[in-house]
Amino acid sequence: MLYYSGGGIESCGGFLAVNEMLLQSCDGVIRFFPDWPKDQNARFGTLGAVGAFLISAELKDGMIGGVTITSEKGTDCTIINPWPGETIRVVRNGKPAESLAGERFKLKTSVDETLELRSQEQEVRSKE
């Protein structure tokens, strides 16, 4: 348990447990909703991740969406594919960029660059 001065509920570390259920970035690898029940909707905005990233995402009806990553320092970003078995489309600063596939992938980033990640299914739905 981490110790923080104060004395209220903020001293118990409960918020850390919730953050880790929503987003993990240990060992420099980002995982979305790794320990959150898939049948319970959730979302988070601008949680800090190892590597100087601010990340937002949503879990709705068992599907991950709204994945946005802002790189504060331009470091490489390693991600566990939030849509296993699907190709990922990357949008960089609002412009379509590369497509990626696999269980895990590494993205090069620039300082203050914003990346949006979308699954194939989300790309198809957005064009309809």
N, C-alpha and C positions, 0 to 999 in steps of 0.2 A: 504494500500500500504506500502510495506517495504521501508525503506530508506537506500540507500547505497551511500557513498560519491563518488564523481567522476564527474558526470555531463553529461555523454553520455547516449546512449540508454540503457546501462547496468544498469542504475539507475532506470528504470521504472518498473522493475519486470516482464516484458513480458516473459522472459525465464522461470520463475516460472509457469506461466500459461500453457506454452507448456509442461513442465515436468509433471504437474499434469494431463494433457490430456493423456499422454502416460503411466504414472505409478503413482499410488497413494498408499501410505502406512500409511495413517492416522489411528489412533487408533490401530496401530500394525497389520493391515490387509492389505495385498498386493493385488492390483487390477491391471490387465493388460489392457491397452487401454480403460479405463472406459469412457472417453469423447472424444475419437477420432472417426471421421467418419469411419465406417466400410468399406466404398467403396473407401477409400484413403489409399494406402500403406504407411507404416511407419516402422521405426525400431529405436532402441536406444541401446546404449552399455554402460555398467557399470554406470548406474544411481544409486545414493545412495538411500537407503530406510531405514525407521525407523527400528531399531534392528540391525544395522551395517551389512547391506547386499548390495552387488553390483549386479545389475540385468541388464540383456540384454534380448531383445525379438524383434520379428518382426511381423508385420501384413501385410500379402500379400494376395491379392484377397479375403479379408474378413476372412482369417484364421490366427490364432495366431500360431507362431512357434518359434523355436530357443530360447526357454526360458531357461536361465541359471542364476543360483543364486549362488553367492559366499558369504559364511558366514565369516565375519571378526572376530566375537567374539564368535561364537558357541551358539547363542541364538536360541530359538524356532522361527519358521517362520510360520505364519498363512497366508493362501492364499485362495482367492476366485477362484474357479475352472475356468480357462480360457476357458475350453471346457465343458460347461454345459451338464450334462447328460452322459458324457463319463468317463470311468475309466482312471486315470492318471498313467503313468509309471514313476518311479523315477530312475534316474541313478546317483549314488554317486561316485564322483572321477573316472568316466569312467566305473564303474562296475554296471550292472543292480541290482536294489535293490527292494523296495516294490512297490506295486500297491495301489492306493487310489481311493476312489469314494466319491461322495457327492458334495454339493454346496460349502463347505468350509472345509479345513483340515489344521491340524497343523503338521509341520515337525520338528523333533529334528535335530539339526545340530551340527557339531564340528567346532572348529576354523580352518579357511582356507579351509573348505570343499566346493567343487563345486558340485552343484546339477543341473541336466538337467531334465526338465519336458517334457513329450511327451504324446500326446493323443493316444488313441487306434488306430485311423485312421493313425496317423503318424508312429506308430509302424508297422502296416500292410504294409504301403507303403515302409518303409525302408527295409523290408524283401523280397520285390518283386524284 
